[in-house]
Amino acid sequence: MLTFLMGLFTAVYFARDVLLPIVLAVVLTLTLLPVVRWGERLKIPPGITSISLMVILAAGLFLGGYFLSGPVQTMVADAPRMADQIQDRLSGVLDRWRDITEQAGAVTGGGPEAGQMIDADGDGVANTQVVAVVEEDSGNGGVVSYVASSLASAGGAVGAALILTAFLLASGDFYHRRIVEAAPRLKDKKKALTIIRDVERQISRYLGSITLINLLLGLTIGVSMWLLGMPMAPLWGILGFLLNYIPFVGNIVTVALVAAVALITYDSLWTAALPPLAVIALSALESQVVTPVVVGRRLELNQVSQLIMVAFWTWLWGVPGAILAVPFLVVVKAVCDNVESLQILGSFLSGDPSTKQDEAPQKATTGPALESAPFRTQAEAREDSPPTLSAGEVRVTPLVAE
């Protein structure tokens, strides 16, 4: 089993250029299928709905990349100058920290530290070591070229994913039916359909809610940066929106970038601390208050499992893996919740059990309570509970019950 997993992860790592568009297309399809079904109820063909959605997404990505390209290229080109200015602003703090480190080394009797003179000859005269540091001035072309090539590669993967998503959405429930038909028994067909519907519902609810929350967070960050006088305020709002898809790491990167620019923008260190503190406060409000209320406890995930998943997929696929890590976790949890042998793993992936005592689902029987119950509970109730029939009514059981 261990050999199989190692071989699987090795294949996934080296095949990321091929698998990334496919995985992204599947996630987008699961998210947007409810919109296609809504269009079908309005007599709109799935092909027209899918093409319209892909055109809207492509236009949004193009406009976002267009408005971001100028500020990002400027920041990359000015990165060395910004680093020198930040070092000058923090020179007093760095010198103080260096003094504290040297004093601590002298008290503890540690080995020779930086700044200490070494008597190598034993003649009582300290020898001075001169170290010549040769810096290769390669300019900023290498960094800009690397960023441009990375963006071009990501753009190609996203473009391929959008095309594949359009075909998957246009096919509607075709692949759902094929998966159900492959199950040998009626009980297995019901379970397969239940898992498919639950995965689709949970991933669409999660990504839809998170996208709305990220939009509001990006808007509030952009407005707060504008009120505080930060340059390129719309850029910080867009970065806050995009980076918040990456749990934990995204907020840290946003705060670090805002703090770096604030240090060279404001004259006082106390004033320069206001923009990053504002971002920290808004991010804390989003993660601790808004997200639990909007997403709901049913879709809450264990923070430890999120951190492990983000670290693993970042190591495996880089930044795209970090963005897709939580959707992967939502899919795994939805499958575990519907497979009895995996419910222990699903319970581990869930949030704090103490917050869910009042939300334990009760098995429904018939009537409105059945329709409001979770999908897995509905399937169990329809299979186990006796039907309620009126006099002279004949019950017909469909081949596949939704």
C-alpha positions as CSV (number, residue, x, y, z in Angstrom):
1,M,0.0,0.0,0.0
2,L,2.8,2.4,0.9
3,T,4.5,1.6,-2.4
4,F,1.3,2.3,-4.3
5,L,0.8,5.7,-2.6
6,M,4.4,6.7,-3.2
7,G,4.0,5.8,-6.9
8,L,0.7,7.6,-7.1
9,F,2.1,10.8,-5.6
10,T,5.2,10.6,-7.8
11,A,2.9,10.3,-10.9
12,V,0.8,13.2,-9.7
13,Y,3.8,15.4,-9.1
14,F,5.3,14.8,-12.6
15,A,2.0,14.9,-14.4
16,R,0.9,18.2,-12.8
17,D,0.9,20.1,-16.1
18,V,-1.7,17.6,-17.5
19,L,-3.7,17.0,-14.3
20,L,-4.0,20.6,-13.2
21,P,-6.3,21.7,-16.0
22,I,-8.4,18.6,-15.5
23,V,-8.7,19.0,-11.8
24,L,-9.5,22.7,-12.1
25,A,-12.2,21.9,-14.7
26,V,-13.8,19.3,-12.5
27,V,-13.9,21.7,-9.6
28,L,-15.4,24.4,-11.8
29,T,-18.0,22.0,-13.2
30,L,-19.1,20.9,-9.7
31,T,-19.4,24.5,-8.7
32,L,-21.3,25.7,-11.8
33,L,-23.6,22.7,-12.4
34,P,-26.4,24.2,-10.2
35,V,-26.4,27.3,-12.5
36,V,-26.8,25.1,-15.6
37,R,-29.7,23.2,-14.0
38,W,-31.3,26.5,-13.1
39,G,-31.0,27.6,-16.7
40,E,-32.6,24.3,-17.9
41,R,-35.6,25.1,-15.7
42,L,-35.8,28.4,-17.6
43,K,-35.7,26.5,-20.9
44,I,-32.1,27.6,-21.7
45,P,-30.0,24.9,-23.3
46,P,-27.0,23.7,-21.2
47,G,-24.6,24.5,-24.1
48,I,-25.6,28.2,-24.2
49,T,-25.4,28.4,-20.4
50,S,-22.0,26.8,-20.2
51,I,-20.5,29.0,-23.0
52,S,-21.9,32.1,-21.4
53,L,-20.4,31.2,-18.0
54,M,-17.0,30.5,-19.6
55,V,-17.1,33.8,-21.5
56,I,-17.9,35.7,-18.3
57,L,-15.1,33.9,-16.4
58,A,-12.6,34.4,-19.2
59,A,-13.5,38.1,-19.4
60,G,-13.1,38.6,-15.7
61,L,-9.8,36.9,-15.6
62,F,-8.5,38.9,-18.6
63,L,-9.6,42.2,-17.1
64,G,-8.1,41.3,-13.7
65,G,-4.8,40.3,-15.3
66,Y,-4.7,43.4,-17.4
67,F,-5.2,45.8,-14.4
68,L,-2.8,43.8,-12.2
69,S,0.0,43.5,-14.8
70,G,1.2,47.1,-14.6
71,P,1.3,47.5,-10.7
72,V,2.8,44.0,-10.3
73,Q,5.5,44.6,-12.9
74,T,6.3,48.0,-11.3
75,M,6.6,46.4,-7.8
76,V,8.9,43.6,-9.1
77,A,11.1,46.1,-10.9
78,D,11.4,48.3,-7.8
79,A,11.9,45.4,-5.4
80,P,15.7,46.0,-4.8
81,R,15.2,49.7,-4.2
82,M,12.3,48.9,-1.8
83,A,14.4,46.4,0.0
84,D,17.2,49.0,0.5
85,Q,14.7,51.6,1.8
86,I,13.1,49.1,4.2
87,Q,16.6,48.2,5.5
88,D,17.4,51.9,6.1
89,R,14.1,52.4,7.9
90,L,14.7,49.5,10.2
91,S,18.4,50.1,10.6
92,G,17.9,51.3,14.2
93,V,15.9,48.2,15.2
94,L,18.3,45.9,13.4
95,D,21.3,47.4,15.1
96,R,19.6,47.2,18.5
97,W,18.8,43.5,17.8
98,R,22.4,42.9,16.8
99,D,23.7,44.4,20.0
100,I,21.3,42.3,22.1
101,T,22.5,39.2,20.2
102,E,26.2,40.0,20.8
103,Q,25.6,40.7,24.5
104,A,23.7,37.5,24.9
105,G,26.5,35.5,23.2
106,A,29.1,37.2,25.5
107,V,27.1,36.3,28.7
108,T,26.5,32.7,27.7
109,G,30.1,32.3,26.6
110,G,29.1,31.2,23.1
111,G,31.5,30.9,20.2
112,P,32.7,33.7,18.1
113,E,29.8,35.7,16.6
114,A,29.7,38.2,13.9
115,G,31.5,41.4,14.9
116,Q,33.9,39.7,17.3
117,M,37.7,39.8,16.7
118,I,39.5,36.6,16.6
119,D,43.1,36.2,17.9
120,A,44.2,33.4,15.6
121,D,48.0,33.8,16.2
122,G,48.0,33.9,20.0
123,D,50.1,37.1,20.1
124,G,47.4,39.1,21.8
125,V,46.6,41.0,18.6
126,A,43.2,40.4,17.1
127,N,43.3,39.4,13.5
128,T,40.8,41.1,11.2
129,Q,39.2,38.9,8.5
130,V,38.4,40.7,5.4
131,V,35.7,39.0,3.3
132,A,35.1,40.2,-0.2
133,V,31.6,39.9,-1.4
134,V,31.1,40.0,-5.1
135,E,27.5,40.7,-6.2
136,E,26.5,39.8,-9.6
137,D,24.3,42.5,-11.0
138,S,22.1,40.7,-13.3
139,G,19.4,43.3,-13.2
140,N,15.7,42.7,-12.7
141,G,15.2,41.0,-16.1
142,G,15.5,37.5,-14.6
143,V,12.9,38.1,-12.0
144,V,10.5,39.7,-14.4
145,S,11.1,36.9,-16.9
146,Y,10.4,34.3,-14.3
147,V,7.2,36.0,-13.2
148,A,6.1,36.4,-16.8
149,S,6.7,32.8,-17.7
150,S,4.9,31.6,-14.5
151,L,1.9,33.7,-15.4
152,A,1.9,32.5,-19.0
153,S,2.0,28.9,-17.8
154,A,-0.8,29.5,-15.3
155,G,-2.8,31.3,-18.0
156,G,-2.4,28.3,-20.4
157,A,-3.6,25.9,-17.7
158,V,-6.6,28.1,-16.9
159,G,-7.5,28.5,-20.5
160,A,-7.5,24.7,-21.1
161,A,-9.5,24.2,-17.9
162,L,-12.2,26.7,-19.1
163,I,-12.5,24.9,-22.4
164,L,-12.8,21.5,-20.7
165,T,-15.3,23.0,-18.2
166,A,-17.5,24.3,-21.0
167,F,-17.8,20.7,-22.5
168,L,-18.4,19.1,-19.1
169,L,-21.2,21.6,-18.3
170,A,-22.8,21.2,-21.7
171,S,-23.0,17.4,-21.1
172,G,-25.2,18.0,-18.0
173,D,-25.8,14.9,-16.0
174,F,-24.3,12.6,-18.6
175,Y,-21.3,11.4,-16.5
176,H,-23.5,11.3,-13.4
177,R,-25.8,8.7,-15.1
178,R,-22.8,6.7,-16.4
179,I,-21.4,6.4,-12.9
180,V,-24.7,5.3,-11.5
181,E,-25.3,2.8,-14.3
182,A,-21.9,1.3,-13.5
183,A,-23.0,0.3,-10.0
184,P,-24.2,-3.4,-10.0
185,R,-27.0,-3.2,-7.3
186,L,-29.8,-0.8,-6.6
187,K,-28.4,0.0,-3.2
188,D,-25.0,0.8,-4.8
189,K,-26.7,3.0,-7.4
190,K,-28.5,4.9,-4.6
191,K,-25.2,5.4,-2.7
192,A,-23.3,6.5,-5.8
193,L,-26.0,9.1,-6.7
194,T,-26.1,10.3,-3.1
195,I,-22.3,10.8,-3.0
196,I,-22.3,12.6,-6.4
197,R,-25.1,15.0,-5.4
198,D,-23.6,15.6,-1.9
199,V,-20.1,16.3,-3.4
200,E,-21.7,18.7,-6.0
201,R,-23.8,20.5,-3.4
202,Q,-21.1,20.9,-0.8
203,I,-18.4,22.1,-3.3
204,S,-20.7,24.5,-5.0
205,R,-21.9,26.0,-1.7
206,Y,-18.4,26.2,-0.3
207,L,-16.8,27.8,-3.3
208,G,-19.8,30.1,-3.9
209,S,-19.8,31.3,-0.3
210,I,-16.0,31.7,-0.2
211,T,-16.0,33.7,-3.4
212,L,-18.6,36.1,-2.1
213,I,-16.7,36.4,1.2
214,N,-13.4,37.1,-0.6
215,L,-15.1,39.8,-2.8
216,L,-16.3,41.6,0.3
217,L,-12.9,41.2,2.0
218,G,-11.1,42.5,-1.1
219,L,-13.5,45.5,-1.3
220,T,-13.1,46.4,2.4
221,I,-9.3,46.1,2.2
222,G,-9.2,48.3,-0.9
223,V,-11.4,50.9,0.7
224,S,-9.4,50.9,4.0
225,M,-6.1,51.2,2.2
226,W,-7.5,54.2,0.2
227,L,-8.7,55.8,3.4
228,L,-5.2,55.3,5.0
229,G,-3.5,56.9,2.0
230,M,-1.8,53.7,0.7
231,P,-0.6,53.9,-2.9
232,M,-2.3,51.5,-5.4
233,A,-5.3,50.8,-3.1
234,P,-7.2,48.8,-5.8
235,L,-4.2,46.5,-6.1
236,W,-4.4,45.6,-2.4
237,G,-8.1,44.9,-2.7
238,I,-7.5,42.5,-5.6
239,L,-4.6,40.8,-3.9
240,G,-6.7,40.4,-0.7
241,F,-9.5,38.8,-2.8
242,L,-7.2,36.4,-4.6
243,L,-4.8,35.4,-1.8
244,N,-7.6,34.7,0.6
245,Y,-8.3,31.5,-1.4
246,I,-5.1,30.1,0.2
247,P,-5.9,29.5,3.9
248,F,-3.4,30.9,6.4
249,V,-0.6,31.6,3.9
250,G,-2.6,34.0,1.8
251,N,-3.3,36.4,4.6
252,I,0.3,36.3,5.8
253,V,1.5,37.3,2.3
254,T,-1.0,40.1,2.0
255,V,0.0,41.5,5.4
256,A,3.7,41.3,4.6
257,L,3.3,43.1,1.3
258,V,1.2,45.8,2.8
259,A,3.7,46.3,5.6
260,A,6.6,46.5,3.2
261,V,5.0,49.2,1.1
262,A,3.8,51.1,4.2
263,L,7.3,51.2,5.6
264,I,8.6,53.2,2.6
265,T,5.4,55.3,2.3
266,Y,4.9,56.8,5.7
267,D,7.4,58.8,7.7
268,S,6.5,57.4,11.1
269,L,6.8,53.7,12.0
270,W,3.6,54.0,14.1
271,T,1.7,55.4,11.1
272,A,3.2,52.7,8.9
273,A,1.8,50.0,11.2
274,L,-1.8,51.1,10.6
275,P,-2.3,49.5,7.1
276,P,-1.0,46.0,8.1
277,L,-3.0,46.2,11.4
278,A,-6.1,47.1,9.3
279,V,-5.6,44.1,7.1
280,I,-5.0,41.8,10.1
281,A,-8.3,43.1,11.8
282,L,-10.3,42.6,8.6
283,S,-8.9,39.1,8.0
284,A,-9.6,38.1,11.6
285,L,-13.2,39.4,11.3
286,E,-13.7,37.4,8.1
287,S,-12.2,34.1,9.4
288,Q,-13.7,34.2,12.9
289,V,-17.1,35.8,12.3
290,V,-18.2,36.1,8.7
291,T,-17.0,32.7,7.3
292,P,-18.6,30.6,10.1
293,V,-21.9,32.4,9.7
294,V,-22.1,32.3,5.9
295,V,-20.5,28.9,5.2
296,G,-22.2,27.3,8.1
297,R,-21.1,24.6,10.6
298,R,-22.0,21.8,8.3
299,L,-19.2,22.8,5.9
300,E,-16.7,23.7,8.6
301,L,-13.4,21.9,8.4
302,N,-10.7,21.1,10.9
303,Q,-8.0,23.8,10.8
304,V,-5.3,21.3,11.4
305,S,-6.5,19.2,8.4
306,Q,-6.7,22.4,6.3
307,L,-3.1,23.3,7.2
308,I,-1.8,19.8,6.5
309,M,-3.6,19.7,3.1
310,V,-2.4,23.2,2.1
311,A,1.2,22.3,3.0
312,F,1.0,19.0,1.2
313,W,-0.5,20.3,-2.1
314,T,1.8,23.4,-2.0
315,W,4.7,21.0,-1.9
316,L,3.2,18.9,-4.7
317,W,1.8,21.5,-7.1
318,G,3.0,24.9,-5.8
319,V,0.5,27.8,-5.7
320,P,-2.2,26.1,-7.8
321,G,-2.1,23.2,-5.3
322,A,-2.5,25.6,-2.4
323,I,-5.6,27.1,-4.0
324,L,-7.1,23.7,-4.7
325,A,-6.2,22.1,-1.4
326,V,-9.4,23.1,0.5
327,P,-11.7,22.1,-2.4
328,F,-10.0,18.7,-2.4
329,L,-10.7,18.5,1.4
330,V,-14.4,19.4,0.9
331,V,-14.7,16.6,-1.7
332,V,-13.0,14.1,0.6
333,K,-15.2,15.1,3.5
334,A,-18.4,14.7,1.4
335,V,-17.3,11.2,0.3
336,C,-16.5,10.2,3.9
337,D,-19.8,11.5,5.2
338,N,-21.6,9.1,2.8
339,V,-19.5,6.0,3.2
340,E,-20.0,4.3,6.5
341,S,-16.4,2.8,6.7
342,L,-15.0,6.3,6.2
343,Q,-17.1,8.3,8.6
344,I,-14.4,8.3,11.3
345,L,-12.1,10.1,8.9
346,G,-15.0,12.5,8.0
347,S,-15.5,13.2,11.7
348,F,-11.8,14.1,12.1
349,L,-11.9,16.5,9.1
350,S,-15.0,18.3,10.6
351,G,-14.8,21.2,12.9
352,D,-15.1,21.1,16.7
353,P,-17.7,18.5,17.6
354,S,-18.8,20.4,20.7
355,T,-20.3,23.1,18.4
356,K,-22.4,20.6,16.5
357,Q,-24.3,18.9,19.3
358,D,-27.5,20.8,18.5
359,E,-27.1,20.0,14.8
360,A,-27.1,16.3,14.8
361,P,-29.3,15.2,11.9
362,Q,-32.4,13.2,12.8
363,K,-33.6,10.5,10.4
364,A,-36.6,11.7,8.6
365,T,-39.6,9.6,7.7
366,T,-42.0,11.2,5.3
367,G,-43.4,14.6,4.6
368,P,-41.7,18.0,4.7
369,A,-39.2,16.8,7.3
370,L,-37.8,14.4,4.7
371,E,-37.2,17.1,2.1
372,S,-35.4,19.4,4.6
373,A,-33.1,16.6,5.9
374,P,-29.5,16.1,4.5
375,F,-29.4,14.2,1.3
376,R,-27.8,11.1,2.9
377,T,-30.5,11.0,5.5
378,Q,-33.2,11.3,2.8
379,A,-31.8,8.3,1.0
380,E,-31.7,6.2,4.2
381,A,-35.2,7.2,5.1
382,R,-36.6,6.3,1.7
383,E,-34.9,2.9,1.8
384,D,-35.7,2.0,5.4
385,S,-39.0,3.7,6.3
386,P,-42.3,2.2,5.2
387,P,-44.2,4.4,2.7
388,T,-47.3,6.3,3.6
389,L,-50.0,5.3,1.2
390,S,-53.6,6.4,0.9
391,A,-56.5,3.9,0.3
392,G,-56.3,2.4,-3.2
393,E,-52.9,4.0,-4.0
394,V,-50.1,1.9,-5.5
395,R,-46.5,2.8,-4.8
396,V,-44.1,2.6,-7.7
397,T,-40.4,2.5,-6.9
398,P,-38.1,4.2,-9.5
399,L,-34.9,2.6,-10.7
400,V,-32.8,5.4,-9.2
401,A,-34.2,7.6,-6.5
402,E,-32.9,11.1,-6.2
